[in-house]
Amino acid sequence: MKDIAIRIGQRGNLATLETLYPAAFPDEDLLPLVRALLAEPGSLVLSLVASVGQTLVGHILLTLCGVQGCDAKVALLGPLAVAPDYQQAGVGA
């Protein structure tokens, strides 16, 4: 496999993510969740994309969330999407 590059996600990645998530999760509609998490001010901790050459092949979000019964905030990992052709190849590892 070619080298996988990981970088901070950009707003310009949204169009590609709107193709990636349905391909990675054909039986689930995660796009509303992904759009909401990316748009929520102050909740996004980190958005990372994985690419091989010029092709975006993976995405992960870390967002802040509360814990019931606790005042602390924690970073929640997910969703994580990997293009079908790159699943089981170390992109999401």
C-alpha positions as CSV (number, residue, x, y, z in Angstrom):
1,M,0.0,0.0,0.0
2,K,1.1,3.5,-0.7
3,D,2.0,5.8,2.2
4,I,-0.9,7.1,4.3
5,A,-0.7,10.8,5.2
6,I,-2.7,12.0,8.3
7,R,-3.5,15.7,8.6
8,I,-5.9,18.1,10.3
9,G,-9.3,18.1,8.6
10,Q,-10.4,21.3,6.7
11,R,-13.9,22.6,6.0
12,G,-13.1,22.0,2.3
13,N,-13.1,18.2,3.1
14,L,-16.9,18.1,3.7
15,A,-17.8,17.3,0.1
16,T,-15.5,14.3,0.1
17,L,-16.7,13.2,3.6
18,E,-20.3,13.2,2.2
19,T,-19.1,10.5,-0.2
20,L,-16.8,8.7,2.3
21,Y,-19.3,8.1,5.1
22,P,-22.1,6.5,3.0
23,A,-19.5,4.2,1.3
24,A,-18.0,3.2,4.7
25,F,-21.4,2.7,6.3
26,P,-23.9,1.7,3.6
27,D,-26.5,0.7,6.2
28,E,-26.3,3.8,8.4
29,D,-26.8,7.5,7.7
30,L,-24.0,9.1,9.7
31,L,-23.8,12.3,7.7
32,P,-26.3,14.3,9.8
33,L,-24.2,13.5,12.9
34,V,-20.9,14.3,11.2
35,R,-22.3,17.6,9.8
36,A,-23.6,18.5,13.3
37,L,-20.4,17.7,15.1
38,L,-18.3,19.7,12.6
39,A,-20.6,22.7,12.8
40,E,-21.1,22.7,16.6
41,P,-19.0,25.6,18.0
42,G,-16.8,24.6,20.8
43,S,-17.5,20.9,20.7
44,L,-14.9,19.8,18.1
45,V,-11.6,18.8,19.7
46,L,-10.0,17.3,16.5
47,S,-10.8,16.3,13.0
48,L,-8.3,14.2,11.1
49,V,-8.3,12.9,7.6
50,A,-6.2,10.2,6.0
51,S,-5.1,10.3,2.4
52,V,-3.2,8.2,0.0
53,G,-1.8,10.5,-2.6
54,Q,-4.6,13.0,-3.4
55,T,-7.4,10.6,-2.4
56,L,-9.0,11.1,1.0
57,V,-9.5,7.6,2.4
58,G,-10.4,8.1,6.1
59,H,-11.7,10.5,8.7
60,I,-12.1,10.6,12.4
61,L,-13.6,13.1,14.8
62,L,-12.9,13.8,18.5
63,T,-15.6,15.9,20.2
64,L,-16.3,17.1,23.7
65,C,-19.1,15.5,25.6
66,G,-20.3,15.4,29.1
67,V,-20.5,12.5,31.5
68,Q,-23.7,12.0,33.4
69,G,-23.3,12.7,37.1
70,C,-19.9,14.4,36.5
71,D,-19.0,18.0,35.8
72,A,-16.0,17.0,33.7
73,K,-15.9,17.0,29.9
74,V,-14.2,14.2,28.0
75,A,-13.1,13.7,24.3
76,L,-15.2,11.2,22.5
77,L,-13.6,9.4,19.6
78,G,-15.9,8.8,16.6
79,P,-17.2,8.4,14.2
80,L,-14.3,6.9,12.3
81,A,-14.8,6.2,8.6
82,V,-12.5,4.4,6.1
83,A,-13.1,4.0,2.4
84,P,-14.1,0.4,1.6
85,D,-11.0,-0.2,-0.6
86,Y,-8.8,0.8,2.3
87,Q,-10.5,-1.1,5.2
88,Q,-8.4,-3.7,6.9
89,A,-5.3,-2.0,5.6
90,G,-4.2,0.0,8.7
91,V,-5.9,3.3,7.9
92,G,-8.1,3.3,11.0
93,A,-5.5,1.6,13.3
